[in-house]
Amino acid sequence: MQGKLYLCATPIGNLEDITFRILETLKSVDLIAAEDTRHSIKLLNHFSIKTPMTSYHEYNKVEKAKNLVDRMKDGVNVALITDAGTPGISDPGEELVRQCYEAGLEVTSLPGPAACITALTMSGLATRRFCFEAFLPADKKEKEWILKELQTETRTIVLYEAPHRLVKTLEELCTALGDRRASICRELTKKYETVFQTTLAGAVSHYRENEPRGECVIVIEGRAISELKKEGQKTWQSMSVEEHMEYYISQGYERKEAMKQVAADRGIRRRDVYQALL
C-alpha cells in the first residue's frame, strides 16, 4: 500500500493556532519533512511529538522530493511542514506536491494559518478580490515587469517582505503604483502584532524613521476600475474605429466579438461601429 503526503499548516507565531487534527497527523505519520529542522524541532518538542524529521527546503527540493516520493511509494506516510504557515505558499512545497501527483500518490492539505490571509482579513481593505505576489523577485528585470503589471491591478494586492528590505520595497511600490492606501501587518498572531493603516508614501516616511522589525505583510488597495476605464477611453479616442477594430483582431478576436468590444469601449452601439467601418 502506498503512503500519502499530508500538507500540515503550522503556526505563524502563536503556537495555540495549531489544530488538533494536525497534531494527531504529525504524531501518526512515519516521517515529517521540515523546511528547517532546527526551527521545527521547537514546535515538535512543545507538543511532545517524537516523529522522525528530515530536511526539505529550497536548495534540495527537486532531489529530496524524488527521495520522498520513492519512500511514499514504499508505504511511508509523510507530513510536510514549513517554518510558519501553510506548505506550498511561497515555499518549496509545490515541487513535492507536483512530483507526488506525477507518481500517482495521494495528497491532502490540512488547513491552518497563512500569513497572507490573516493580514488580508485584518487590513481594512477590500477582501472579495485579491492577488498574492509573495516576495517580489530579486532579479531587477523581473521585478520591473511585475511592478508594471501591478499598475493596472484592480484587486487588493498582498505581498511579503523581510524587515531589512521593507523601506526599499515600499519605495519601489510607491513609485510604480502611486500613493495608494495600504496596511502594513507585522508580527502577526504574536505579542507585538501591529496593523499600520496608512498609504504607501506614509509607510515609506514612517519606516524611514522607525526601524521595522519582524516579518511583514504589505496589503495594498487595488486600482479603481473607473480610473482604468477613463484611461482606456482616452486611448480609444486617439484611434479611428478601423484601428480600434484591428487592435482586437490582432489579439485573436473574431470580427463579431471585436465589434462588440469596440462598441463597449467607446460607449456606442455595434450598429454604429458597423456603419463607421462601411
Secondary structure, 3 states (H helix, E strand, C coil): CCCEEEEECECCCCHHHCCHHHHHHHHHCCEEEECCHHHHHHHHHHCCCCCCEEECCCCCHHHHHHHHHHHHHCCCCEEEECCCECCCCCCCHHHHHHHHHHCCCEEEEECCCCHHHHHHHHCCCCCCCEEEEECCCCCHHHHHHHHHHHCCCCCEEEEEECHHHHHHHHHHHHHHHCCCEEEEEECCCCCCCEEEEEEHHHHHHHHHHCCCCCCEEEEECCCCHHHHHHHHHHHHHCCCHHHHHHHHHHCCCCHHHHHHHHHHHHCCCHHHHHHHHC
